[in-house]
Amino acid sequence: MSELASALADAGGAGAPAAATAHLRSLLLAALRHGRAELALKRSGYDAPVEVAIGHDGGRLLAATPAAAALRADPEQAAEREWLLVAAVVGALADLADLGPPADSRAIAVTAGELDGFLVVALPAGELDAELVPLAFDEHASGIDRLRATAHAVPGAVLADVALREPIGAGHPLRIAEAVARLDGCPADPRSVEDREELVYALLQPDGDGGRVAPHEDPDPARRVARRILQRLNGMGKWGGYHTDFAHLARGFAGNERQLAQSVGEALLADGLLAEKPSVGQRHVFLNPRRAADIHRMIETGAAPPGLKLP
């Protein structure tokens, strides 16, 4: 039993008195620092599990994670296992909050903030059943490769006074994770995300194109396909933490455009706009964070990088 778990048990768990708040927060921060160090290793939490904490305060569930708080604004920088841990936390919060399927993008309610540099995520909820916290988290996190992690129910006061704001961008992975979880999926399981991609992508698409030629209206066939592929991957948060089977780049295309999409995908890989992640029996790709400016420029304006050679 960790120091945090032991102190929570002695103090009464999620019902611990206010007098225990400062001590519990200090132990939580120490646990998060340990988790941050573990997530940088090839195998995380094998000597002592990576810990997260979930509490209820002010009509919302809050979860403190070892991930960097900067993920709210810059998800491209999170390592894969770090992101999948956060995705599991969002999945657990969605299950505990029991919000039901989202009707539209406005129903996506996840917010995020900072606790001493660590990411805190939140969803609205009327109450918290403390006994379900470790079970809900384990259901989402147990399948993450090379990670052992656990969740504790803590008093809401331990996570109080965290300023929460919406994630930046309609396709932010936090929003993707909430949508997948509320559609009865597991946001830490790439296959579960892929299975719900059509529903999530349609749900989260922003309105309007700022008067520019939209990707699907681009008159050049290869450039149109390239912009639509990049737009879709960006809209689904495929920046590394989430990735997709190369064969799925042709989704949404019909007839001759399907073969063109495969050729365009190879060109995007060759130019480095896409990066490849080896997977068992499959080629998985994701948007290259180092080329984010080129990617967004091409989606928004159609301006292709000088080195891109489309078929």
C-alpha positions as CSV (number, residue, x, y, z in Angstrom):
1,M,0.0,0.0,0.0
2,S,1.4,3.4,-1.0
3,E,1.7,6.3,1.4
4,L,-1.2,8.0,-0.2
5,A,-3.4,4.9,0.0
6,S,-2.4,4.3,3.6
7,A,-3.1,7.9,4.6
8,L,-6.5,7.8,2.8
9,A,-7.5,4.6,4.6
10,D,-6.5,6.1,8.0
11,A,-8.3,9.4,7.3
12,G,-11.6,7.9,6.1
13,G,-11.1,7.9,2.3
14,A,-13.2,10.3,0.3
15,G,-15.0,11.3,3.5
16,A,-11.8,12.4,5.2
17,P,-12.2,15.6,7.3
18,A,-11.0,19.0,6.2
19,A,-8.1,18.8,8.7
20,A,-6.6,16.0,6.5
21,T,-6.7,18.0,3.3
22,A,-3.2,19.6,3.3
23,H,-1.5,16.3,4.2
24,L,-3.4,14.3,1.6
25,R,-2.6,16.9,-1.1
26,S,1.1,16.8,-0.2
27,L,1.1,13.0,-0.5
28,L,-0.9,13.2,-3.8
29,L,1.6,15.5,-5.3
30,A,4.5,13.2,-4.3
31,A,2.6,10.3,-5.9
32,L,2.1,12.3,-9.1
33,R,5.8,13.1,-9.3
34,H,6.5,9.4,-8.9
35,G,4.0,8.7,-11.7
36,R,5.6,11.3,-14.0
37,A,9.0,9.6,-13.6
38,E,7.5,6.2,-14.1
39,L,5.8,7.2,-17.4
40,A,9.2,8.1,-18.8
41,L,10.4,4.5,-18.4
42,K,9.9,1.6,-20.8
43,R,7.7,-0.1,-18.2
44,S,5.6,2.1,-15.8
45,G,4.4,1.2,-12.4
46,Y,5.8,-2.2,-12.0
47,D,7.6,-1.5,-8.7
48,A,4.8,0.7,-7.4
49,P,1.7,1.5,-9.5
50,V,1.2,4.9,-11.1
51,E,-1.5,6.6,-9.1
52,V,-4.3,9.0,-10.0
53,A,-6.9,10.6,-7.7
54,I,-10.6,11.2,-8.3
55,G,-12.8,13.4,-6.2
56,H,-16.1,15.3,-6.3
57,D,-16.3,19.1,-5.8
58,G,-18.7,21.8,-6.8
59,G,-21.0,19.6,-9.0
60,R,-18.1,17.9,-10.9
61,L,-15.8,15.0,-10.8
62,L,-12.1,15.9,-10.9
63,A,-9.2,13.6,-11.5
64,A,-5.5,14.5,-10.9
65,T,-3.1,12.7,-13.2
66,P,0.7,12.5,-13.6
67,A,0.5,14.0,-17.1
68,A,1.8,17.5,-17.8
69,A,-0.9,20.2,-17.4
70,A,0.3,21.6,-20.8
71,L,-1.6,18.7,-22.5
72,R,-4.7,20.9,-22.3
73,A,-3.2,23.3,-24.8
74,D,-0.7,21.1,-26.6
75,P,-1.7,17.4,-26.8
76,E,1.0,16.8,-29.5
77,Q,3.7,16.7,-26.8
78,A,2.3,13.9,-24.7
79,A,4.0,10.5,-25.0
80,E,1.7,7.6,-26.0
81,R,1.5,5.9,-22.6
82,E,1.1,9.2,-20.8
83,W,-1.8,10.0,-23.1
84,L,-3.5,6.6,-22.8
85,L,-3.4,6.9,-19.0
86,V,-5.2,10.3,-19.4
87,A,-7.7,8.7,-21.8
88,A,-8.4,6.0,-19.3
89,V,-9.0,8.6,-16.6
90,V,-11.5,10.4,-18.9
91,G,-13.2,7.1,-19.6
92,A,-13.5,6.4,-15.9
93,L,-14.9,9.9,-15.2
94,A,-17.5,9.4,-18.0
95,D,-18.6,6.1,-16.6
96,L,-18.8,7.5,-13.0
97,A,-20.7,10.6,-14.2
98,D,-23.1,8.5,-16.3
99,L,-23.8,11.4,-18.7
100,G,-25.1,9.3,-21.5
101,P,-24.4,9.6,-25.3
102,P,-23.7,13.2,-26.4
103,A,-26.4,14.7,-28.6
104,D,-23.9,17.1,-30.4
105,S,-20.6,18.8,-29.9
106,R,-22.0,21.2,-27.4
107,A,-22.7,18.3,-25.0
108,I,-19.0,17.5,-24.7
109,A,-18.2,18.8,-21.3
110,V,-14.6,17.9,-20.4
111,T,-12.5,20.6,-18.9
112,A,-8.9,20.6,-17.7
113,G,-6.7,22.5,-15.3
114,E,-3.4,22.4,-13.4
115,L,-2.4,21.2,-10.0
116,D,1.2,22.1,-9.4
117,G,2.0,21.4,-13.0
118,F,0.0,18.2,-13.3
119,L,-3.1,17.8,-15.5
120,V,-6.5,17.7,-13.8
121,V,-9.5,16.7,-15.9
122,A,-13.1,17.2,-14.9
123,L,-16.7,16.3,-16.0
124,P,-20.0,17.4,-14.5
125,A,-21.6,15.0,-12.0
126,G,-24.0,15.1,-9.2
127,E,-22.1,12.8,-6.8
128,L,-19.4,10.3,-6.6
129,D,-19.6,6.6,-5.5
130,A,-16.1,6.2,-4.0
131,E,-16.3,2.5,-4.1
132,L,-16.6,2.5,-7.9
133,V,-13.5,4.7,-8.5
134,P,-10.9,2.0,-8.7
135,L,-13.2,-0.4,-10.6
136,A,-14.1,2.2,-13.2
137,F,-10.5,3.2,-13.7
138,D,-9.2,-0.3,-13.9
139,E,-11.8,-1.2,-16.6
140,H,-10.3,1.5,-18.8
141,A,-6.6,1.3,-17.9
142,S,-6.0,-2.4,-17.4
143,G,-5.3,-3.0,-21.1
144,I,-2.7,-0.3,-21.5
145,D,0.6,-2.0,-22.5
146,R,3.5,-1.9,-20.0
147,L,1.5,0.1,-17.4
148,R,0.3,-0.7,-13.9
149,A,-1.8,2.0,-12.5
150,T,-4.5,2.5,-9.8
151,A,-7.0,5.2,-8.9
152,H,-8.0,6.5,-5.4
153,A,-11.1,8.3,-4.3
154,V,-10.1,11.4,-2.5
155,P,-12.0,14.2,-0.7
156,G,-13.1,16.9,-3.1
157,A,-11.2,19.5,-1.1
158,V,-7.9,17.9,-2.1
159,L,-8.6,18.8,-5.7
160,A,-10.5,22.1,-5.0
161,D,-9.4,25.5,-6.3
162,V,-8.2,24.2,-9.7
163,A,-9.1,26.6,-12.5
164,L,-10.7,24.6,-15.3
165,R,-11.0,25.5,-18.9
166,E,-12.0,23.8,-22.1
167,P,-9.3,22.0,-24.1
168,I,-8.1,24.0,-27.1
169,G,-9.4,22.8,-30.4
170,A,-12.6,21.0,-31.5
171,G,-10.6,17.8,-32.1
172,H,-8.6,17.8,-28.9
173,P,-7.9,14.3,-27.8
174,L,-9.6,15.0,-24.4
175,R,-12.8,15.7,-26.3
176,I,-12.3,12.6,-28.4
177,A,-11.8,10.5,-25.3
178,E,-15.0,11.8,-23.7
179,A,-17.1,11.2,-26.8
180,V,-15.8,7.7,-27.2
181,A,-16.5,6.8,-23.6
182,R,-20.0,8.2,-23.7
183,L,-20.6,6.1,-26.8
184,D,-19.9,3.0,-24.7
185,G,-16.3,2.8,-25.9
186,C,-12.9,2.7,-24.2
187,P,-10.8,5.7,-25.1
188,A,-7.6,4.0,-24.0
189,D,-8.2,1.2,-26.5
190,P,-7.2,2.2,-30.1
191,R,-9.6,-0.4,-31.6
192,S,-12.5,0.9,-29.6
193,V,-11.7,4.4,-30.8
194,E,-11.5,3.3,-34.4
195,D,-14.8,1.5,-34.1
196,R,-16.5,4.8,-33.2
197,E,-14.6,7.1,-35.5
198,E,-17.4,7.8,-37.9
199,L,-19.8,8.8,-35.0
200,V,-17.2,10.9,-33.2
201,Y,-15.9,12.6,-36.3
202,A,-19.4,13.7,-37.3
203,L,-20.2,14.8,-33.8
204,L,-17.2,17.0,-33.3
205,Q,-16.8,18.8,-36.6
206,P,-16.7,22.6,-36.3
207,D,-19.0,24.7,-38.4
208,G,-17.7,27.1,-41.1
209,D,-14.5,27.4,-43.0
210,G,-13.7,31.1,-42.6
211,G,-14.5,31.8,-46.3
212,R,-11.7,29.7,-47.6
213,V,-12.0,26.8,-50.0
214,A,-12.9,23.8,-47.8
215,P,-10.9,20.6,-48.2
216,H,-13.8,18.7,-49.8
217,E,-14.3,21.5,-52.4
218,D,-10.6,21.8,-53.5
219,P,-10.6,21.5,-57.3
220,D,-7.3,19.6,-57.5
221,P,-8.2,15.8,-56.9
222,A,-4.9,14.8,-55.1
223,R,-4.8,17.9,-53.0
224,R,-8.4,17.5,-52.1
225,V,-7.8,14.0,-50.9
226,A,-4.7,15.0,-49.0
227,R,-6.5,17.9,-47.2
228,R,-9.4,15.6,-46.3
229,I,-7.1,12.9,-44.9
230,L,-5.2,15.5,-42.8
231,Q,-8.5,17.2,-41.8
232,R,-9.9,13.9,-40.6
233,L,-6.8,12.8,-38.7
234,N,-6.7,16.2,-37.0
235,G,-10.4,16.1,-36.2
236,M,-9.9,12.8,-34.5
237,G,-6.8,13.9,-32.5
238,K,-4.4,11.5,-34.3
239,W,-1.2,13.3,-33.2
240,G,0.6,10.3,-31.7
241,G,-1.3,9.2,-28.7
242,Y,-4.0,8.2,-31.1
243,H,-3.0,6.7,-34.4
244,T,-4.8,4.8,-37.2
245,D,-4.3,1.9,-39.5
246,F,-2.8,3.1,-42.8
247,A,-5.6,1.3,-44.7
248,H,-8.2,3.4,-43.0
249,L,-6.9,6.6,-44.7
250,A,-9.3,5.7,-47.6
251,R,-12.3,5.9,-45.3
252,G,-14.9,8.2,-46.6
253,F,-13.7,8.0,-50.2
254,A,-15.5,6.1,-53.0
255,G,-14.6,4.6,-56.4
256,N,-11.3,5.7,-57.9
257,E,-10.6,8.1,-55.0
258,R,-10.0,5.1,-52.7
259,Q,-6.9,4.1,-54.6
260,L,-5.9,7.7,-54.9
261,A,-6.2,8.1,-51.1
262,Q,-3.7,5.2,-50.6
263,S,-1.2,6.9,-53.0
264,V,-1.7,10.2,-51.3
265,G,-1.2,8.6,-47.9
266,E,2.2,7.3,-49.2
267,A,3.1,10.8,-50.3
268,L,2.2,12.3,-47.0
269,L,4.4,9.7,-45.3
270,A,7.3,10.3,-47.6
271,D,7.1,14.1,-47.0
272,G,6.9,13.6,-43.2
273,L,3.5,15.1,-42.7
274,L,2.5,11.6,-41.4
275,A,4.7,9.5,-39.2
276,E,4.5,5.7,-39.0
277,K,4.2,3.6,-35.9
278,P,5.0,-0.1,-36.3
279,S,2.2,-2.4,-35.1
280,V,1.7,-6.1,-35.2
281,G,0.7,-7.0,-38.7
282,Q,-0.4,-3.4,-39.5
283,R,1.0,0.0,-40.5
284,H,-0.3,2.6,-38.2
285,V,0.2,6.3,-38.9
286,F,-0.4,9.6,-37.1
287,L,0.1,13.3,-37.8
288,N,3.7,14.4,-37.2
289,P,3.7,17.0,-34.4
290,R,6.9,18.5,-35.8
291,R,5.0,19.4,-39.0
292,A,2.0,20.8,-37.2
293,A,2.2,24.3,-38.9
294,D,2.4,22.7,-42.4
295,I,-0.4,20.4,-41.6
296,H,-2.8,23.1,-40.4
297,R,-1.8,25.4,-43.2
298,M,-2.6,22.8,-45.8
299,I,-6.0,21.9,-44.2
300,E,-7.0,25.5,-43.9
301,T,-5.7,27.0,-47.1
302,G,-4.6,24.2,-49.4
303,A,-1.0,25.5,-49.4
304,A,1.2,22.3,-49.7
305,P,4.7,22.2,-48.3
306,P,7.3,22.6,-51.1
307,G,8.6,19.1,-50.8
308,L,5.3,17.3,-51.0
309,K,4.9,15.4,-54.2
310,L,1.3,14.3,-54.6
311,P,0.3,11.7,-57.3
